[in-house]
């Protein structure tokens, strides 16, 4: 049984990476809610997610990276406190960093910040490691509506709008919730945006 589960996950990973490399949009499970994802360095792919979600382009979306080693690639200066928060954290947490770089410009907030999470999920981590770039992660809902806690709560219109829907964990009944969001500054400032 475990082998067929592994086969399913590997098949989903291969297909999702192929779609991401071609500038497409995937619907995938994360360590929080189901997400819409694309190559976070591809402006046109990011634009598509805004359209699918019916979301204003200036409302930034977060990205997922595989490890703390990726942070300096996408943030000009990583506040030292970020490493400590990540080290002690045991729940999904998105940190909003100042000075985003090397990302699609329409992904970065007006103040130059970007939300980044290192997921606590085997599928996401393998996706990020194999793809080799950050992936956008935004809840699979229309802007202003509640985030879907499980796969069957995702609107059909969203499922039809993406290039690939991951099969992995579609039948998982466990309801998940969005991550906490904490904005951090270079001088140790902390602002809790979402608990």
GIWORA-V770219 format. One line per field, one symbol per residue. phi: phi as a letter, one per 30 degrees, with the letter a starting at -180 (. if undefined). burial: 1 if it has 9 or more other ideal C-beta (glycine too) atoms within 8 Angstrom, else 0. Layout:
# GIWORA-V770219
phi->???
burial->???
This chain:
# GIWORA-V770219
phi->.ddddddddddddedddeddddiccccbdbdccdbcbaddccedddeddedddhcdddceccbcbdadddeddcbebdeededddddddbbebccccdidahbeddcddedicbdbbcdcadddddeddddibdbdbbedbdejcddddbedddeeddeddcdacddeidcddddcbeddbbcbcdcjdbbdcbd
burial->000000011011101110110011111111111111111101001111110110100001111111000110011001101110110000011111111100110111100011111110101111110010111111111010001101100100011001010101000000000111111110000101000
